[in-house]
Amino acid sequence: MSDSSRDTAQGAGWGSAEPGAYKQLMPDHVEKVSWLNPRTLWAARNGVLASWFGDPTGRTRGRWVARRQTAGAPADKVIRRSDTDRFSFMVIGDTGEGDDSQYAVVPGFLKASRGTDFAVIASDVIYPVGSARDYEDKFFRPYQDYPAPIYAIPGNHDWYEDLGAFMRVFCADTPPLAPEPRPRPLSRAWWRALLWHRPRPTDEQRLATARKLRSAPGQQAAQPGPYWAIDAGPVRIVGIDTGLLGTIDAEQGAWLRAVSRGPKPKILITGSPLYVDGEHHPCAIEGGGTVDEIVRDPEHHYVAAIGGDIHNYQRYPVDVDGRTVQYVVAGGGGAFMHATHTIARVSVGGVTERDFRCYPLRGDSLAFYSRLYGRRLGLRRLFALSESEATAVVAERLGIEPGRAPGPDTRVTRRTRLVASLLGTGGRPDRASRLRLPVRKLYTQLFSPGSATYSPPFFKCFLRLDVAPEELRLRCFAATGNRAQEIDPPVEDEVVIPLK
């Protein structure tokens, strides 16, 4: 087994290394997504409009679900597979940027996924707005050699064109919805409709050509809608659609309560993680209650809750009335890397640094962003930190044992402390000032998003879950973009979850 980032700096992808072969898989022309581009931000405006003028997601989702049921989808939205009591599946989140950061994941994903029965994309299949024209290069082409079915739950970006393309690709080519009646003039709904981003007409020939890339009978899958459950072997996998604003509507909430009943072990897949960045986000249900209340109910027997949306890996083993539920963030499948160095020393839900895991390691995250902004600002000599310097200053600020030891001669200097502070590095809760927390929030929201880099290491990741009658083995694999990690994807985290 190859070194991971916890073993060596080379295992993390640092240093001189042979570039991976992923570029051979990419199309000749790549339209790079930049979240610093005003045009991209304007196209993706629907999330902001929903927060200002009311969120129409629940109503639209209900219309899509009704359309699928009319077409013969099962009313309980359960996909019943014939997998044995021992099977495997992949989870990969936030995939669809279509550039180096997505394609760098593909060789390792194909290697680690051998023998798996299906895969699930957890959130944001297509950036920036879930357009049908982007599916060829951001879904069908990168995963054309994965031989099994791929299911998906939409993320907020898939909703920016009202989920039309997602329903065409994953839900049996569901035709578009009829336009809704015009709202009352000058009402909140009227302003929302006036400013709303509308999908372009679908190029049917282009979509048909794209489908041919994943046209083998064994690759086909048809979902009952944007949320669903899969009965596979000894477990039930429940996928929920958290829409534009990270909540679920009352109809979906009632379905979730119903499909969660019973002693069969369950795994939740969600577009909005319930524990993330050292905080608890239980996910509100319209009309009352939260998703996490359903997960925590012992009668429902959830053993894990895996969420996308945040572009890295995190794991929180939370004790819930004497049993452990593994809360996982798994959104590192292809978009720019969200920082982990901004995560303060963890103390949430009974989870401390001793049990918390993340990838990339905080020191690698700080080194990555220090070099990025050193280049962007033309201040490399000031900003750029070595991986050892970044690891050492993170350990000092958080008061933790680093995941990988820095070099023996590494010193924490005034410069490294300044860079760490400017880039929002987390600290100890007992030392967090009233200023420091807002600064970290500002960094995460404004400075982290962007087309960060087009050369290794990318710090991408994906999950493989191996199910047996008694237990579930979850592994997080890394994808750096270097050849060594393509040939033998390193395991960054592993946990065995009892099912009985």
C-alpha positions as CSV (number, residue, x, y, z in Angstrom):
1,M,0.0,0.0,0.0
2,S,1.3,3.4,-0.9
3,D,2.1,6.1,1.6
4,S,-0.7,8.4,2.6
5,S,-0.4,12.1,3.6
6,R,-0.2,11.0,7.2
7,D,2.9,9.0,6.4
8,T,5.1,11.3,4.2
9,A,5.0,14.6,2.4
10,Q,5.5,12.6,-0.8
11,G,2.4,10.6,0.0
12,A,0.5,13.9,0.2
13,G,1.7,14.7,-3.3
14,W,4.3,17.3,-2.4
15,G,7.8,17.4,-4.1
16,S,8.9,16.4,-7.5
17,A,6.7,13.6,-8.8
18,E,5.7,12.2,-12.1
19,P,2.4,13.8,-13.2
20,G,-0.6,11.6,-13.6
21,A,-2.1,10.3,-16.9
22,Y,-5.4,12.0,-16.2
23,K,-5.0,14.6,-18.9
24,Q,-5.2,11.9,-21.5
25,L,-8.9,11.5,-20.5
26,M,-9.8,15.1,-20.8
27,P,-11.5,16.7,-23.8
28,D,-9.4,18.8,-26.2
29,H,-11.0,22.0,-24.9
30,V,-11.8,22.6,-21.3
31,E,-13.9,25.5,-20.2
32,K,-12.6,26.2,-16.7
33,V,-15.0,27.3,-14.0
34,S,-13.9,30.3,-12.0
35,W,-16.0,31.4,-9.0
36,L,-14.1,34.7,-9.2
37,N,-15.7,35.4,-12.6
38,P,-18.7,37.8,-12.3
39,R,-20.5,36.0,-15.2
40,T,-20.3,32.7,-13.3
41,L,-21.6,34.3,-10.2
42,W,-24.5,35.9,-12.1
43,A,-25.5,32.7,-13.8
44,A,-25.5,31.0,-10.3
45,R,-27.7,33.7,-8.8
46,N,-30.8,31.6,-8.0
47,G,-29.6,30.6,-4.5
48,V,-29.3,34.2,-3.5
49,L,-32.7,35.0,-5.1
50,A,-34.3,32.1,-3.2
51,S,-33.0,33.4,0.1
52,W,-34.3,36.9,-0.6
53,F,-37.6,36.2,-2.2
54,G,-38.6,32.8,-1.0
55,D,-37.4,29.3,-2.0
56,P,-39.5,27.6,-4.7
57,T,-37.5,24.4,-4.5
58,G,-40.0,22.4,-2.5
59,R,-42.9,23.1,-4.9
60,T,-40.8,22.4,-8.0
61,R,-39.5,19.2,-6.4
62,G,-43.0,18.1,-5.7
63,R,-44.0,18.6,-9.3
64,W,-41.0,16.5,-10.5
65,V,-41.9,13.7,-8.1
66,A,-45.5,13.7,-9.2
67,R,-44.3,13.5,-12.8
68,R,-42.1,10.5,-12.1
69,Q,-44.9,8.7,-10.2
70,T,-47.3,9.3,-13.1
71,A,-44.7,7.7,-15.3
72,G,-44.7,4.5,-13.1
73,A,-41.9,5.2,-10.6
74,P,-42.5,3.4,-7.3
75,A,-44.6,5.4,-4.8
76,D,-42.2,4.6,-1.9
77,K,-39.2,5.7,-4.1
78,V,-37.2,2.6,-3.2
79,I,-34.8,1.1,-5.7
80,R,-34.7,-2.6,-4.9
81,R,-31.4,-4.2,-6.1
82,S,-30.5,-7.9,-6.1
83,D,-27.1,-7.4,-4.4
84,T,-26.0,-10.2,-2.1
85,D,-25.2,-9.7,1.6
86,R,-21.7,-8.8,0.6
87,F,-21.3,-6.0,-1.9
88,S,-19.5,-2.7,-2.4
89,F,-20.3,0.7,-3.7
90,M,-18.5,4.1,-4.2
91,V,-19.5,7.6,-3.0
92,I,-18.0,10.6,-4.7
93,G,-19.2,14.2,-4.1
94,D,-19.2,17.5,-5.9
95,T,-17.7,16.2,-9.0
96,G,-18.6,18.3,-12.0
97,E,-16.1,21.1,-12.7
98,G,-14.9,19.4,-15.8
99,D,-11.3,20.5,-15.5
100,D,-8.1,19.1,-14.0
101,S,-9.5,18.9,-10.5
102,Q,-12.2,16.5,-11.7
103,Y,-10.3,14.4,-14.1
104,A,-7.4,13.9,-11.7
105,V,-9.7,11.8,-9.6
106,V,-10.8,9.5,-12.4
107,P,-7.8,7.1,-12.7
108,G,-7.6,6.4,-8.9
109,F,-11.4,6.1,-8.7
110,L,-11.5,3.5,-11.5
111,K,-8.7,1.6,-9.8
112,A,-10.2,1.6,-6.3
113,S,-13.7,0.9,-7.6
114,R,-12.9,-2.4,-9.2
115,G,-15.5,-5.0,-8.2
116,T,-18.0,-2.4,-6.9
117,D,-21.7,-2.8,-7.7
118,F,-22.7,0.8,-8.1
119,A,-21.7,4.4,-7.3
120,V,-23.5,7.4,-5.8
121,I,-22.7,11.0,-6.6
122,A,-23.4,13.1,-3.4
123,S,-24.3,16.6,-4.5
124,D,-23.4,19.0,-7.4
125,V,-23.1,16.7,-10.3
126,I,-22.6,19.6,-12.7
127,Y,-21.1,23.1,-12.2
128,P,-21.8,25.9,-12.4
129,V,-25.6,25.7,-13.0
130,G,-26.4,22.1,-13.8
131,S,-26.8,22.7,-17.5
132,A,-27.6,19.9,-19.9
133,R,-24.8,21.0,-22.3
134,D,-22.2,20.3,-19.6
135,Y,-23.1,16.7,-19.0
136,E,-21.0,15.3,-21.8
137,D,-17.6,16.5,-20.4
138,K,-18.5,16.6,-16.7
139,F,-20.4,13.3,-16.3
140,F,-20.5,11.0,-19.2
141,R,-16.9,11.4,-20.4
142,P,-15.1,11.1,-17.0
143,Y,-17.0,8.1,-15.9
144,Q,-17.4,6.3,-19.2
145,D,-15.2,3.4,-18.1
146,Y,-17.0,2.8,-14.7
147,P,-18.9,-0.3,-15.6
148,A,-21.7,-0.2,-13.0
149,P,-24.7,2.1,-12.5
150,I,-24.3,5.6,-11.1
151,Y,-27.1,7.1,-8.9
152,A,-27.0,10.7,-7.7
153,I,-28.6,13.3,-5.5
154,P,-28.6,16.9,-6.7
155,G,-26.7,19.7,-5.0
156,N,-27.6,23.4,-5.0
157,H,-25.8,23.9,-8.4
158,D,-27.9,21.2,-10.1
159,W,-30.9,23.2,-9.0
160,Y,-29.8,26.5,-10.6
161,E,-31.6,25.4,-13.8
162,D,-34.6,24.0,-11.8
163,L,-33.2,20.4,-12.0
164,G,-34.3,19.8,-15.6
165,A,-31.0,18.3,-16.9
166,F,-30.6,16.2,-13.7
167,M,-34.1,14.7,-14.3
168,R,-33.3,14.0,-17.9
169,V,-30.1,12.1,-17.1
170,F,-30.8,10.3,-13.9
171,C,-34.6,9.9,-13.8
172,A,-35.6,8.1,-17.0
173,D,-35.4,11.1,-19.3
174,T,-38.2,12.9,-17.5
175,P,-39.5,15.7,-19.8
176,P,-39.5,19.4,-18.8
177,L,-42.2,20.8,-16.5
178,A,-44.8,23.1,-17.9
179,P,-44.4,26.8,-16.9
180,E,-46.1,27.9,-13.8
181,P,-48.7,30.7,-13.8
182,R,-47.3,34.2,-13.5
183,P,-47.2,35.5,-10.0
184,R,-49.0,38.6,-8.8
185,P,-47.2,41.8,-10.0
186,L,-44.6,43.3,-7.6
187,S,-45.0,40.4,-5.1
188,R,-41.9,38.6,-3.8
189,A,-42.5,35.7,-6.2
190,W,-42.9,38.2,-9.1
191,W,-39.5,39.7,-8.4
192,R,-37.9,36.3,-8.0
193,A,-39.4,35.1,-11.4
194,L,-38.2,38.3,-13.1
195,L,-34.6,37.8,-12.0
196,W,-34.6,34.0,-12.1
197,H,-31.9,32.2,-14.2
198,R,-33.7,30.0,-16.8
199,P,-32.2,27.0,-18.6
200,R,-31.2,27.2,-22.1
201,P,-33.0,24.9,-24.6
202,T,-31.4,21.5,-24.6
203,D,-29.3,20.4,-27.6
204,E,-30.9,17.0,-28.1
205,Q,-28.3,15.8,-30.5
206,R,-25.4,16.7,-28.2
207,L,-27.2,15.0,-25.2
208,A,-27.8,11.9,-27.3
209,T,-24.1,11.8,-28.3
210,A,-23.1,12.2,-24.7
211,R,-25.3,9.3,-23.5
212,K,-23.4,6.9,-25.9
213,L,-20.3,7.2,-23.6
214,R,-22.2,5.3,-20.9
215,S,-24.6,3.2,-23.0
216,A,-23.6,-0.3,-21.8
217,P,-26.6,-2.2,-20.3
218,G,-24.7,-2.7,-17.0
219,Q,-24.2,1.1,-16.6
220,Q,-27.9,2.0,-16.8
221,A,-29.9,3.3,-13.8
222,A,-33.2,5.0,-13.4
223,Q,-34.1,6.8,-10.2
224,P,-37.6,7.4,-8.9
225,G,-36.8,11.1,-8.4
226,P,-34.3,13.5,-6.9
227,Y,-34.6,11.7,-3.6
228,W,-34.7,7.9,-3.2
229,A,-33.7,4.9,-1.2
230,I,-31.7,1.8,-2.3
231,D,-32.3,-1.6,-0.7
232,A,-29.0,-3.4,-1.3
233,G,-28.0,-6.5,0.6
234,P,-28.3,-6.0,4.4
235,V,-28.5,-2.2,4.3
236,R,-30.8,0.6,3.0
237,I,-29.1,3.7,1.5
238,V,-31.3,6.8,1.8
239,G,-30.5,9.8,-0.5
240,I,-32.1,13.2,0.2
241,D,-32.3,16.3,-1.9
242,T,-31.5,19.5,0.1
243,G,-32.2,21.8,-2.8
244,L,-30.9,25.4,-3.0
245,L,-30.7,26.3,0.6
246,G,-29.8,23.1,2.4
247,T,-33.3,22.2,3.8
248,I,-36.0,19.7,2.8
249,D,-39.7,20.3,2.2
250,A,-42.5,18.8,4.2
251,E,-43.4,16.1,1.6
252,Q,-39.9,14.8,1.5
253,G,-39.6,15.0,5.3
254,A,-42.7,12.8,5.6
255,W,-41.2,10.3,3.1
256,L,-37.9,10.3,5.0
257,R,-39.6,9.5,8.3
258,A,-41.5,6.6,6.6
259,V,-38.6,5.2,4.7
260,S,-36.3,5.3,7.8
261,R,-38.6,3.1,10.0
262,G,-37.5,-0.4,10.8
263,P,-34.4,-2.2,12.1
264,K,-32.5,-2.5,8.8
265,P,-29.2,-0.6,9.1
266,K,-29.2,2.6,7.1
267,I,-26.8,5.1,5.5
268,L,-27.9,8.6,4.7
269,I,-26.5,10.4,1.7
270,T,-27.2,14.1,1.7
271,G,-26.2,17.2,-0.2
272,S,-25.7,19.2,3.1
273,P,-23.5,17.5,5.7
274,L,-24.9,17.4,9.3
275,Y,-21.5,17.8,10.9
276,V,-19.0,20.0,9.1
277,D,-16.1,22.4,10.0
278,G,-16.5,21.6,13.7
279,E,-20.2,22.6,13.7
280,H,-23.5,20.8,13.9
281,H,-26.0,21.5,11.1
282,P,-29.1,19.3,11.7
283,C,-30.9,20.3,8.5
284,A,-34.3,21.7,9.0
285,I,-37.5,20.1,7.6
286,E,-40.3,22.4,6.5
287,G,-43.1,22.2,9.1
288,G,-40.9,21.2,12.0
289,G,-38.1,18.8,13.0
290,T,-34.7,18.1,11.5
291,V,-33.0,15.4,9.4
292,D,-30.6,14.7,12.2
293,E,-33.5,13.9,14.6
294,I,-34.4,11.2,12.2
295,V,-30.9,9.9,12.0
296,R,-30.5,9.9,15.8
297,D,-33.7,8.0,16.5
298,P,-32.5,4.5,17.6
299,E,-35.5,2.9,16.0
300,H,-34.3,4.0,12.6
301,H,-30.8,2.4,13.0
302,Y,-28.7,4.8,11.0
303,V,-25.0,4.0,11.2
304,A,-23.6,6.8,9.0
305,A,-24.6,10.1,7.4
306,I,-22.5,11.1,4.4
307,G,-22.8,14.6,2.9
308,G,-21.3,16.5,0.0
309,D,-21.3,20.3,-0.7
310,I,-18.0,20.9,1.2
311,H,-15.0,20.0,-1.0
312,N,-12.9,18.0,1.4
313,Y,-13.1,15.0,3.7
314,Q,-14.1,15.1,7.4
315,R,-15.3,12.4,9.8
316,Y,-17.1,12.9,13.2
317,P,-17.8,9.7,15.1
318,V,-20.7,10.9,17.3
319,D,-21.9,9.0,20.3
320,V,-25.7,8.9,20.1
321,D,-27.2,7.3,23.2
322,G,-24.5,4.7,23.5
323,R,-24.0,3.9,19.8
324,T,-21.7,5.6,17.3
325,V,-23.0,7.3,14.2
326,Q,-20.3,8.2,11.7
327,Y,-21.0,11.7,10.2
328,V,-18.9,12.1,7.1
329,V,-18.2,15.0,4.7
330,A,-17.2,13.6,1.3
331,G,-17.3,16.4,-1.3
332,G,-13.8,16.2,-2.6
333,G,-14.6,14.4,-5.8
334,G,-13.8,17.1,-8.4
335,A,-14.3,20.7,-7.5
336,F,-11.8,23.2,-6.0
337,M,-10.5,22.2,-2.6
338,H,-12.2,23.8,0.4
339,A,-9.7,24.6,3.1
340,T,-9.4,22.4,6.2
341,H,-6.9,24.7,8.0
342,T,-9.7,27.1,8.9
343,I,-11.3,24.4,11.1
344,A,-10.8,25.3,14.7
345,R,-9.8,22.7,17.3
346,V,-12.8,20.3,17.2
347,S,-15.1,20.0,20.1
348,V,-18.6,19.2,18.9
349,G,-21.1,16.4,19.6
350,G,-18.7,14.8,22.0
351,V,-16.1,14.5,19.2
352,T,-12.6,15.9,20.0
353,E,-9.4,16.1,18.0
354,R,-8.5,12.6,19.2
355,D,-11.3,11.1,17.0
356,F,-11.8,13.8,14.3
357,R,-10.3,13.0,10.9
358,C,-9.9,15.3,7.8
359,Y,-8.2,15.3,4.4
360,P,-6.3,17.2,3.4
361,L,-4.5,17.5,6.7
362,R,-4.7,21.1,8.0
363,G,-1.0,21.7,7.4
364,D,-1.2,20.6,3.8
365,S,-4.3,22.8,3.3
366,L,-2.5,25.9,4.7
367,A,0.6,25.2,2.6
368,F,-1.7,24.8,-0.5
369,Y,-3.4,28.1,0.0
370,S,-0.3,30.0,1.0
371,R,1.3,29.0,-2.3
372,L,-1.9,29.8,-4.2
373,Y,-2.2,33.3,-2.8
374,G,1.5,33.9,-2.9
375,R,1.2,33.4,-6.7
376,R,-2.0,35.5,-7.1
377,L,-0.6,38.4,-5.1
378,G,2.9,38.2,-6.4
379,L,4.2,37.8,-2.8
380,R,5.6,34.3,-2.9
381,R,8.5,35.0,-0.7
382,L,6.2,36.3,2.0
383,F,3.2,34.0,1.6
384,A,4.5,30.6,0.4
385,L,5.0,28.2,3.3
386,S,6.6,24.8,3.0
387,E,4.4,21.8,4.1
388,S,6.6,21.5,7.2
389,E,6.3,25.1,8.2
390,A,2.5,25.0,7.7
391,T,2.2,21.8,9.7
392,A,4.2,23.2,12.5
393,V,2.3,26.5,12.8
394,V,-1.1,24.7,12.6
395,A,-0.1,22.4,15.4
396,E,1.0,25.4,17.5
397,R,-2.2,27.4,16.9
398,L,-4.5,24.5,17.6
399,G,-2.4,22.8,20.3
400,I,-2.6,19.4,18.7
401,E,-0.4,16.6,17.6
402,P,0.0,17.0,13.8
403,G,-1.3,14.2,11.6
404,R,2.2,14.1,10.0
405,A,5.3,15.3,11.9
406,P,7.1,18.4,10.4
407,G,10.8,18.2,9.6
408,P,13.1,18.1,12.6
409,D,14.6,21.5,11.8
410,T,11.3,23.3,11.2
411,R,10.8,26.5,13.2
412,V,7.6,28.6,13.7
413,T,8.6,32.1,12.9
414,R,6.9,35.5,13.0
415,R,6.3,35.2,9.2
416,T,4.7,31.8,9.4
417,R,2.4,33.0,12.2
418,L,1.4,36.1,10.2
419,V,0.6,34.0,7.1
420,A,-1.4,31.5,9.1
421,S,-3.4,34.3,10.7
422,L,-4.0,36.1,7.4
423,L,-5.3,32.9,5.8
424,G,-7.8,32.2,8.5
425,T,-6.1,29.3,10.3
426,G,-8.2,27.9,13.1
427,G,-7.2,28.0,16.7
428,R,-8.2,26.7,20.1
429,P,-11.8,27.4,21.3
430,D,-10.6,28.8,24.6
431,R,-8.4,31.3,22.7
432,A,-10.8,32.3,20.0
433,S,-11.4,36.0,20.1
434,R,-14.5,37.7,18.9
435,L,-12.6,38.9,15.9
436,R,-10.9,35.7,15.0
437,L,-14.1,33.7,14.3
438,P,-15.6,36.2,11.9
439,V,-12.3,36.4,10.1
440,R,-12.2,32.7,9.5
441,K,-15.8,32.8,8.3
442,L,-15.0,35.6,5.9
443,Y,-12.0,33.7,4.6
444,T,-14.1,30.5,4.1
445,Q,-16.9,32.3,2.2
446,L,-14.9,34.8,0.1
447,F,-11.3,33.7,-0.4
448,S,-11.6,29.9,-0.5
449,P,-13.9,29.5,-3.6
450,G,-12.3,29.8,-7.0
451,S,-10.5,27.8,-9.6
452,A,-7.7,27.2,-7.3
453,T,-5.1,25.3,-9.2
454,Y,-4.5,23.2,-12.3
455,S,-1.4,21.3,-11.2
456,P,-0.9,18.7,-8.4
457,P,-1.4,18.1,-5.6
458,F,-5.2,18.6,-5.8
459,F,-6.1,16.9,-2.5
460,K,-9.2,15.2,-4.0
461,C,-10.9,12.2,-2.5
462,F,-13.6,9.6,-2.8
463,L,-15.1,6.8,-0.7
464,R,-15.4,3.0,-1.1
465,L,-17.9,1.2,1.2
466,D,-17.7,-2.6,1.5
467,V,-20.8,-4.1,3.1
468,A,-20.9,-7.5,4.8
469,P,-23.7,-9.0,7.0
470,E,-22.1,-7.9,10.2
471,E,-20.1,-4.7,9.4
472,L,-19.5,-1.9,6.9
473,R,-15.9,-0.9,6.0
474,L,-15.6,2.8,4.9
475,R,-12.4,4.0,3.3
476,C,-11.4,7.4,2.1
477,F,-9.0,7.3,-0.9
478,A,-6.8,10.3,-2.0
479,A,-6.3,11.6,-5.5
480,T,-3.4,14.1,-5.9
481,G,-3.0,14.2,-9.6
482,N,0.4,12.5,-9.4
483,R,1.1,9.2,-11.1
484,A,2.1,7.4,-7.9
485,Q,-1.4,8.0,-6.3
486,E,-3.1,7.0,-9.6
487,I,-1.4,3.6,-9.7
488,D,-2.0,2.9,-6.0
489,P,-4.6,5.3,-4.4
490,P,-3.6,5.8,-0.8
491,V,-6.1,5.3,2.0
492,E,-6.4,8.5,4.0
493,D,-8.9,7.2,6.5
494,E,-10.6,3.9,7.4
495,V,-13.3,2.9,9.8
496,V,-15.2,-0.3,10.4
497,I,-18.9,0.2,11.3
498,P,-20.9,-2.5,13.0
499,L,-24.2,-3.3,11.5
500,K,-25.6,-5.4,14.3
